[in-house]
């Protein structure tokens, strides 16, 4: 699934399933002859890991359609089942005990194990033909064969095609166990390790992925733009917007910067969504603030919030100075800069809480339009534009 930097661990439908089924998890005692299905499986998994280290004597373990960790773990399960069946069939003491105790709870539990083994075998060998290497290796572990056998033929993969698809095989076995009234505890393994909240997988970046700074910036933009606020997120965004309005409007009215004047323009209303709302949020929040994928500390996040707000305030007079000279006096007005700073903080908090850049864009867009069309902002800009034309 890849490492934390480039893997999609947080997005893949991967789970761990802990299973409790007494027919498998409890030992059997047939007058001193102990039979443990769980230990048999554990033994085969240990054998599998030992085979990995040696490559069955070749020195290399190669992944093919017929050989992989998924295939080998299912082979271990198959061999464990075969080993139990062989032990029961060749141990007279077990046979005698079962005959003399037909209604014993242990006998009933053992019958569940036999049925489970048969159904598992049918799923592990869906075409009804056992792979030659599985059969041979089972005989080897039983003391009949001479050495482990590898079968890398495509036919071997076809004979166990269900085990090539891990999730498909897992779901089949999980359904089978549920039918046996097993208890399944499904753990969504979306984090490594699952109990450490400070570790979070970072989504890969195909474009510019090998350039440290650019890859981080691109990851921030992708995370912010592809995440939409939940219902609660929009509600929190609305509360933040009301909080900003409760501070900004009284301040603007008392200082004389805001004046009630309705002057709506539908075209400008939608144009402001692109500029300044989207374009400025893309830079000052999308690029400068850490995304939720980075799992930045509170101190780091506050530092970047402060820096982005300061740059957001400075941007307005500097932008007017070089690209909109006639508007420079208004955009350097201390009252405008205070309101811009408050808006920058509100947008940053909204983005941080909802993890979505769109919440900041909408908040910015609404604030700009209310200033333009309700509190005289459009009139101020028109006066500036008119003066600019007269001077020219």
C-alpha positions in Angstrom: 0.0 0.0 0.0 3.0 2.3 0.0 4.7 4.3 2.8 3.2 7.2 4.7 4.6 9.8 2.2 3.3 8.2 -1.0 0.8 5.5 -0.1 -3.0 5.7 -0.3 -3.4 3.9 2.9 -6.1 6.3 4.2 -8.3 5.8 1.1 -8.0 2.1 0.3 -10.8 -0.3 1.5 -8.5 -2.3 3.7 -9.6 -3.9 7.0 -8.4 -6.4 9.6 -11.0 -8.9 10.8 -10.6 -10.5 14.2 -12.6 -13.8 14.3 -13.8 -15.7 17.3 -15.4 -19.1 16.5 -15.2 -21.8 19.2 -14.9 -24.5 16.6 -11.6 -23.0 15.6 -10.3 -21.1 18.6 -10.8 -23.8 21.3 -8.7 -26.9 21.6 -10.1 -30.4 21.4 -9.1 -33.0 24.0 -9.9 -36.6 22.9 -8.8 -38.5 26.1 -5.4 -37.0 26.1 -5.0 -36.4 22.4 -5.0 -32.7 22.0 -6.1 -31.1 18.7 -5.6 -27.4 18.2 -6.8 -25.9 14.9 -5.5 -22.4 15.9 -2.0 -23.8 16.6 -2.1 -25.8 13.4 -2.7 -22.6 11.4 -0.1 -20.7 13.5 2.4 -23.4 12.6 1.7 -23.1 8.9 2.1 -19.3 9.0 5.4 -19.8 10.7 6.4 -22.2 8.0 5.3 -19.7 5.4 7.5 -16.9 6.9 10.4 -19.3 7.0 9.9 -20.1 3.3 9.9 -16.4 2.6 13.3 -16.0 4.1 14.8 -18.8 2.0 12.6 -18.8 -1.1 12.1 -22.5 -0.7 15.9 -23.0 -0.9 16.3 -20.7 -4.0 17.3 -17.6 -2.0 14.6 -15.4 -3.6 10.8 -15.1 -3.0 9.2 -13.8 -6.3 5.7 -12.5 -6.6 3.8 -14.1 -9.5 0.1 -14.8 -10.3 0.5 -18.1 -8.4 2.8 -16.9 -5.6 2.2 -14.0 -3.3 1.7 -13.3 0.3 -2.1 -13.6 -0.3 -1.7 -16.9 -2.1 0.7 -18.3 0.5 -1.4 -17.3 3.5 -4.4 -19.1 1.9 -2.1 -22.1 1.2 -1.2 -22.1 4.9 -4.9 -22.2 5.8 -5.5 -25.0 3.3 -2.6 -27.1 4.6 -3.7 -26.5 8.2 -7.2 -27.9 7.3 -5.6 -30.9 5.6 -3.3 -31.6 8.5 -6.2 -31.7 10.9 -8.2 -34.0 8.7 -5.1 -36.3 8.3 -4.6 -36.4 12.1 -8.2 -37.3 12.8 -8.3 -39.9 10.1 -5.1 -41.6 11.3 -5.6 -41.5 15.0 -7.8 -44.4 16.3 -8.1 -42.9 19.7 -9.9 -39.8 18.2 -12.1 -42.0 16.1 -13.1 -44.1 19.1 -13.8 -41.1 21.2 -16.1 -39.6 18.5 -18.0 -42.9 18.2 -18.6 -43.2 22.0 -19.6 -39.6 22.4 -21.9 -38.8 19.5 -23.9 -36.1 21.4 -21.1 -34.6 23.3 -20.7 -30.7 22.9 -17.1 -31.3 21.8 -18.3 -33.7 19.1 -20.8 -31.2 17.8 -18.2 -28.5 17.9 -15.8 -30.8 16.0 -18.5 -31.4 13.3 -18.7 -27.6 12.9 -15.0 -27.6 12.3 -15.2 -30.4 9.7 -18.0 -28.6 7.9 -16.1 -25.3 8.0 -13.0 -27.0 6.7 -14.9 -28.4 3.7 -16.5 -25.1 2.9 -13.2 -23.2 3.2 -11.6 -25.8 0.9 -14.3 -25.3 -1.7 -13.6 -21.5 -1.6 -9.8 -21.9 -1.7 -10.1 -24.3 -4.6 -13.1 -22.7 -6.6 -12.6 -25.0 -9.6 -12.6 -28.1 -7.5 -9.0 -28.9 -8.5 -6.3 -28.5 -5.8 -3.1 -26.8 -7.0 -0.3 -29.3 -7.3 2.1 -27.3 -5.2 -0.5 -27.0 -2.4 -1.2 -30.7 -2.4 2.5 -31.6 -2.6 3.5 -29.2 0.2 0.7 -30.5 2.4 2.1 -34.0 1.9 5.6 -32.7 2.7 4.5 -31.2 6.0 2.7 -34.5 6.8 6.0 -36.3 6.3 5.1 -37.9 2.9 6.8 -35.5 0.5 10.5 -34.9 0.3 10.7 -31.1 -0.3 8.7 -28.0 -0.9 7.4 -27.5 -4.4 6.9 -24.2 -6.2 4.5 -23.8 -9.1 4.7 -20.5 -10.9 2.6 -21.5 -13.8 -0.4 -19.3 -14.8 -2.6 -22.4 -14.4 -1.8 -22.5 -10.7 -3.0 -18.9 -10.3 -6.2 -19.8 -12.2 -6.9 -22.8 -10.0 -6.9 -20.5 -7.0 -8.2 -17.3 -8.7 -10.2 -16.1 -5.7 -7.0 -15.8 -3.6 -5.5 -13.5 -6.1 -8.1 -10.9 -5.1 -7.5 -10.3 -1.4 -10.7 -8.3 -0.7 -12.8 -10.7 -2.6 -11.4 -13.7 -0.8 -11.7 -11.9 2.6 -15.4 -11.1 2.0 -16.2 -14.7 1.0 -14.6 -16.1 4.1 -16.1 -13.4 6.3 -19.6 -14.3 5.0 -18.9 -18.0 5.5 -17.9 -17.4 9.1 -20.9 -15.3 9.8 -23.1 -18.1 8.6 -21.4 -20.2 11.3 -22.4 -17.6 13.9 -18.8 -16.5 14.4 -18.1 -13.2 16.0 -16.3 -10.8 13.7 -14.5 -7.6 14.9 -13.8 -5.5 11.8 -10.9 -3.0 12.3 -10.6 -0.4 9.6 -6.9 -0.2 9.1 -6.7 3.3 7.7 -3.9 4.4 9.9 -0.4 3.1 10.8 -0.4 2.5 13.7 -4.1 2.9 14.3 -3.8 4.1 17.9 -1.3 6.9 17.1 -3.3 10.0 16.0 -0.1 11.9 15.1 0.6 9.7 12.1 -1.5 10.3 9.0 -0.8 9.1 5.5 0.0 11.9 3.0 -1.6 11.5 -0.4 0.9 11.1 -3.3 1.4 13.8 -5.9 2.1 12.5 -9.4 2.8 15.9 -10.7 5.8 17.6 -9.1 5.9 14.8 -6.6 9.7 14.7 -6.3 10.1 18.5 -5.7 9.8 18.9 -1.9 8.2 22.4 -1.6 6.0 22.2 -4.7 4.8 18.7 -3.8 3.7 20.0 -0.4 1.9 23.0 -1.9 0.2 20.8 -4.5 -0.9 18.4 -1.8 -2.4 21.2 0.2 -4.4 22.5 -2.8 -5.7 19.1 -3.7 -6.7 18.3 -0.2 -8.5 21.6 0.3 -10.3 21.7 -3.0 -11.4 18.0 -3.0 -12.8 18.1 0.5 -16.3 19.4 0.9 -17.7 20.6 4.3 -20.2 18.3 6.0 -23.5 19.6 7.2 -22.0 20.4 10.6 -19.1 22.1 8.7 -21.4 24.5 6.9 -23.2 25.2 10.2 -19.9 26.0 11.9 -19.0 28.2 8.9 -22.2 30.1 9.3 -21.5 30.7 13.0 -18.0 32.0 12.1 -19.5 34.3 9.4 -22.0 35.7 12.0 -19.2 36.2 14.5 -17.2 38.1 11.9 -20.3 40.2 11.0 -21.0 41.0 14.7 -17.5 42.5 14.9 -16.9 44.0 11.5 -20.2 45.7 10.9 -20.3 47.7 14.2 -16.6 48.6 13.8 -17.2 49.8 10.2 -20.3 51.9 11.0 -18.7 53.5 14.1 -15.6 54.5 12.2 -17.5 55.7 9.2 -15.9 53.3 6.8 -19.2 51.4 6.2 -22.4 53.3 5.1 -25.7 51.8 4.2 -26.2 52.0 0.4 -28.0 49.3 -1.6 -26.4 49.1 -5.1 -26.7 45.5 -6.4 -25.2 44.2 -9.7 -25.8 40.6 -10.7 -22.7 40.3 -12.9 -20.3 41.7 -10.3 -22.0 39.4 -7.7 -20.8 36.3 -9.5 -17.5 37.7 -10.8 -16.3 38.3 -7.2 -16.6 34.6 -6.6 -13.5 34.2 -8.9 -11.7 37.3 -7.9 -11.0 38.1 -5.2 -12.7 35.3 -3.3 -11.4 32.1 -5.0 -8.0 33.5 -6.2 -7.0 35.0 -2.8 -8.2 32.1 -0.8 -6.2 29.7 -3.1 -3.0 31.6 -2.2 -3.4 32.9 1.4 -5.3 29.9 2.8 -4.8 27.0 0.4 -1.0 27.4 -0.1 0.0 29.0 3.2 -2.0 27.0 5.8 -1.1 23.3 6.5 -3.8 20.9 5.3 -5.4 18.3 7.6 -3.2 15.6 5.9 -0.1 17.2 7.4 -1.4 16.9 11.0 0.4 20.0 12.0 0.6 20.9 15.7 -1.6 23.7 17.1 1.5 25.9 17.5 2.6 25.4 13.9 -0.9 26.0 12.7 -1.3 29.3 14.6 2.1 30.4 13.3 1.0 29.9 9.7 -2.4 31.5 10.4 -0.6 34.6 11.7 1.8 34.7 8.8 -1.0 34.3 6.2 -3.1 37.0 7.8 -0.2 39.5 7.9 0.6 38.7 4.2 -3.1 39.0 3.4 -3.3 42.5 4.9 -0.1 43.7 3.2 -1.2 42.3 -0.1 -4.1 44.8 -0.5 -2.1 48.1 -0.4 0.8 46.5 -2.3 -1.5 45.2 -5.0 -3.2 48.6 -5.3 0.1 50.4 -5.4 1.4 48.6 -8.5 -1.8 47.4 -10.3 -4.6 49.7 -9.1 -2.9 53.1 -8.2 -6.2 55.0 -8.0 -7.5 52.7 -5.3 -4.3 52.9 -3.3 -5.6 55.4 -0.8 -8.7 53.3 0.1 -6.8 50.0 0.3 -4.3 51.4 2.7 -7.0 52.9 4.9 -6.4 51.5 8.4 -10.1 50.7 8.8 -10.1 48.7 5.6 -7.0 46.8 6.7 -8.5 46.0 10.1 -11.6 44.5 8.4 -9.4 42.6 5.9 -7.3 41.2 8.8 -10.5 40.1 10.6 -11.8 38.5 7.4 -8.5 36.7 6.9 -8.7 35.2 10.4 -12.3 34.2 9.9 -11.5 32.4 6.6 -8.5 30.7 8.1 -10.5 29.4 11.1 -13.3 28.3 8.8 -10.8 26.4 6.6 -9.1 24.8 9.6 -12.4 23.6 11.1 -14.0 22.3 8.0 -10.8 21.1 6.3 -12.3 22.5 3.0 -11.1 25.5 1.1 -14.6 26.1 -0.2 -15.9 27.2 3.2 -13.2 30.0 3.2 -14.1 30.9 -0.4 -17.8 31.2 0.3 -17.2 33.3 3.5 -14.8 35.6 1.6 -17.3 35.9 -1.3 -20.2 36.8 1.0 -18.2 39.4 2.9 -17.0 41.1 -0.2 -20.5 41.3 -1.8 -22.1 42.6 1.4 -19.4 45.3 1.5 -19.9 46.2 -2.2 -23.7 46.1 -2.5 -24.9 46.9 1.0 -22.3 49.0 2.8 -21.2 51.4 0.0 -18.1 49.5 -1.2 -19.2 49.6 -4.8 -19.8 53.4 -4.6 -16.3 53.9 -3.2 -14.8 52.0 -6.0 -16.9 53.9 -8.6 -15.8 57.2 -7.1 -12.2 56.1 -7.2 -12.6 54.9 -10.8 -14.2 58.3 -11.8 -11.4 60.3 -10.2 -8.9 58.1 -12.0 -10.5 58.9 -15.3 -10.5 62.6 -14.6 -6.8 62.6 -13.6 -6.0 60.8 -16.8 
